[in-house]
Amino acid sequence: MNDLEKTFGLDKLPPPVDRDARTLTDGGPVVDDHRELKPNGQQKGYVVLSQAERAKGFVRPVRHSYIHEKCGTLTRMGQALAETYARDPEFYSGTFCCRCQGHFPVGPEGEFTWDGTNEKVGS
């Protein structure tokens, strides 16, 4: 690390994300049928970065709730999902709305903002 990188705080950034270090939210392996939908519209299982990968540090705050801009509803998520977004904000292409009971896009053109902010989920 050179002096210029230290000046701009690059020596404090977590290491690059290993997107292959994945599990389901319960810590189990990623299985083929994890995307099957339950009656409430949620998937059977959700992929997250492994606990070891999340422990390497975050590039965004850990946030647990977001607003669906289409219906105005707040949805909360568990710790592993919240930490995965904080470690790798672009890990997911969509997320769930508890009122609409479906998955919708995230990112700069997505349908969700973090609760209490104007920041788009997934960007």
C-alpha positions as CSV (number, residue, x, y, z in Angstrom):
1,M,0.0,0.0,0.0
2,N,1.5,3.3,-1.0
3,D,1.1,6.7,0.7
4,L,-1.5,7.9,-1.8
5,E,-3.8,4.9,-1.1
6,K,-3.4,5.4,2.7
7,T,-4.3,9.1,2.3
8,F,-7.6,8.2,0.7
9,G,-8.4,5.5,3.2
10,L,-8.0,2.6,0.8
11,D,-6.0,0.8,3.4
12,K,-9.2,0.5,5.5
13,L,-11.4,-1.0,2.9
14,P,-12.4,-4.7,3.3
15,P,-10.9,-7.2,0.8
16,P,-12.7,-7.9,-2.4
17,V,-15.9,-10.0,-2.1
18,D,-15.7,-13.7,-2.9
19,R,-19.2,-14.3,-4.4
20,D,-18.5,-18.0,-4.4
21,A,-18.6,-18.0,-0.6
22,R,-22.4,-18.5,-0.4
23,T,-24.8,-20.3,1.8
24,L,-28.5,-20.2,2.5
25,T,-29.7,-17.9,5.3
26,D,-29.8,-20.9,7.6
27,G,-26.1,-21.6,7.0
28,G,-26.9,-24.6,4.9
29,P,-25.6,-25.3,1.4
30,V,-27.2,-23.7,-1.7
31,V,-29.6,-26.3,-3.1
32,D,-31.2,-26.5,-6.5
33,D,-34.8,-25.9,-5.3
34,H,-34.1,-22.9,-3.1
35,R,-36.0,-20.5,-5.4
36,E,-39.3,-22.5,-5.1
37,L,-42.0,-20.2,-3.8
38,K,-43.9,-20.8,-0.6
39,P,-47.6,-19.8,-0.4
40,N,-46.7,-16.3,0.9
41,G,-44.5,-15.6,-2.2
42,Q,-41.2,-15.9,-0.4
43,Q,-38.6,-18.3,-1.7
44,K,-37.9,-21.6,0.1
45,G,-34.4,-20.4,0.8
46,Y,-32.4,-17.2,0.2
47,V,-28.7,-17.1,-0.8
48,V,-26.4,-15.0,1.3
49,L,-22.6,-14.5,1.5
50,S,-21.2,-16.9,4.1
51,Q,-20.7,-15.8,7.6
52,A,-16.9,-15.9,7.1
53,E,-17.2,-13.7,4.0
54,R,-19.5,-11.2,5.7
55,A,-17.1,-11.0,8.7
56,K,-14.4,-9.5,6.3
57,G,-16.2,-6.1,6.6
58,F,-18.8,-4.0,5.1
59,V,-18.8,-1.2,2.4
60,R,-22.3,0.1,3.4
61,P,-24.2,0.3,6.7
62,V,-26.1,-2.8,7.8
63,R,-29.7,-1.9,7.3
64,H,-32.7,-4.2,8.1
65,S,-35.6,-2.5,6.4
66,Y,-36.6,-1.0,3.1
67,I,-39.6,0.7,1.4
68,H,-41.2,-0.6,-1.8
69,E,-41.8,2.6,-3.8
70,K,-44.8,1.1,-5.6
71,C,-46.9,0.4,-2.5
72,G,-45.2,2.3,0.3
73,T,-44.8,-0.8,2.5
74,L,-41.8,-1.4,4.8
75,T,-40.3,-4.8,4.7
76,R,-37.7,-6.1,7.2
77,M,-35.0,-8.7,6.6
78,G,-32.9,-10.9,8.8
79,Q,-29.3,-10.3,9.8
80,A,-27.6,-12.5,7.2
81,L,-29.4,-10.8,4.3
82,A,-28.8,-7.3,5.7
83,E,-25.1,-8.1,6.2
84,T,-24.8,-9.5,2.6
85,Y,-26.2,-6.2,1.2
86,A,-23.7,-4.3,3.4
87,R,-20.8,-6.4,2.3
88,D,-21.8,-6.4,-1.4
89,P,-24.6,-4.0,-2.3
90,E,-25.0,-5.4,-5.8
91,F,-25.2,-9.0,-4.8
92,Y,-28.9,-9.3,-5.4
93,S,-31.0,-8.4,-8.5
94,G,-34.3,-8.2,-6.6
95,T,-35.9,-8.4,-3.2
96,F,-39.2,-9.2,-1.6
97,C,-42.1,-6.9,-0.7
98,C,-44.2,-8.3,2.2
99,R,-47.3,-6.5,1.0
100,C,-47.2,-7.3,-2.7
101,Q,-45.9,-10.8,-1.8
102,G,-43.5,-10.8,-4.7
103,H,-39.9,-10.1,-5.8
104,F,-39.1,-6.9,-7.6
105,P,-35.9,-5.3,-9.0
106,V,-33.3,-3.5,-6.9
107,G,-30.4,-1.3,-8.0
108,P,-30.3,2.2,-9.5
109,E,-33.5,1.6,-11.5
110,G,-35.1,-0.7,-8.8
111,E,-38.3,-0.3,-6.8
112,F,-36.9,0.0,-3.2
113,T,-35.2,2.5,-1.0
114,W,-33.6,1.9,2.4
115,D,-35.9,3.0,5.2
116,G,-35.2,6.5,6.3
117,T,-33.1,7.4,3.2
118,N,-33.4,8.1,-0.5
119,E,-30.7,5.5,-1.3
120,K,-31.8,2.7,-3.6
121,V,-31.5,-0.8,-2.3
122,G,-28.8,-2.6,-4.4
123,S,-26.8,0.3,-5.4
